[in-house]
């Protein structure tokens, strides 16, 4: 799996968690001690952002990373790809 796919997925999860908790980008950035621009880059899955910045945001959200094996898509998921 490509590293950019991993950071994009992580960024989407961070954004979803931020929205679920009702934080604006500026609020979460302040809690994490980073700039709002850096948070935007994290939510977009930027590879140029340091792991420290990702970790600070996850800590501010009270979350952690759990490594799980990659699974192959189901037939239903593959069908969905072709419907788009």
HUWOKA-V26003 format. One record per backbone hydrogen bond with DSSP energy under -0.5 kcal/mol. NH is the residue of the N-H (numbers start at 1). CO is the residue of the C=O. E is the energy in kcal/mol with one decimal. If there is no record, write none. Layout:
# HUWOKA-V26003
nh=NH co=CO e=E
nh=NH co=CO e=E
This chain:
# HUWOKA-V26003
nh=5 co=2 e=-0.7
nh=6 co=2 e=-1.4
nh=7 co=3 e=-2.3
nh=8 co=4 e=-2.1
nh=9 co=5 e=-2.3
nh=10 co=6 e=-2.4
nh=11 co=7 e=-2.7
nh=12 co=8 e=-2.4
nh=13 co=9 e=-2.2
nh=14 co=10 e=-2.5
nh=15 co=11 e=-2.5
nh=16 co=12 e=-2.5
nh=17 co=13 e=-2.4
nh=18 co=14 e=-2.5
nh=19 co=15 e=-2.7
nh=20 co=16 e=-2.5
nh=21 co=17 e=-1.7
nh=22 co=19 e=-1.2
nh=23 co=18 e=-2.2
nh=28 co=24 e=-2.2
nh=29 co=25 e=-2.6
nh=30 co=26 e=-2.0
nh=31 co=27 e=-2.2
nh=32 co=28 e=-2.4
nh=33 co=29 e=-1.1
nh=33 co=30 e=-0.5
nh=34 co=29 e=-2.5
nh=39 co=35 e=-1.8
nh=40 co=36 e=-2.3
nh=41 co=37 e=-2.1
nh=42 co=38 e=-2.2
nh=43 co=39 e=-2.8
nh=44 co=40 e=-1.3
nh=45 co=42 e=-1.6
nh=46 co=41 e=-2.6
nh=49 co=46 e=-0.5
nh=54 co=50 e=-1.7
nh=55 co=51 e=-2.8
nh=56 co=52 e=-2.4
nh=57 co=53 e=-1.9
nh=58 co=54 e=-2.4
nh=59 co=55 e=-2.5
nh=60 co=56 e=-2.1
nh=61 co=57 e=-1.6
nh=62 co=59 e=-1.3
nh=63 co=58 e=-2.8
nh=78 co=74 e=-2.0
nh=79 co=75 e=-2.2
nh=80 co=76 e=-1.9
nh=81 co=77 e=-1.4
nh=82 co=78 e=-1.3
nh=83 co=79 e=-1.1
nh=84 co=80 e=-0.9
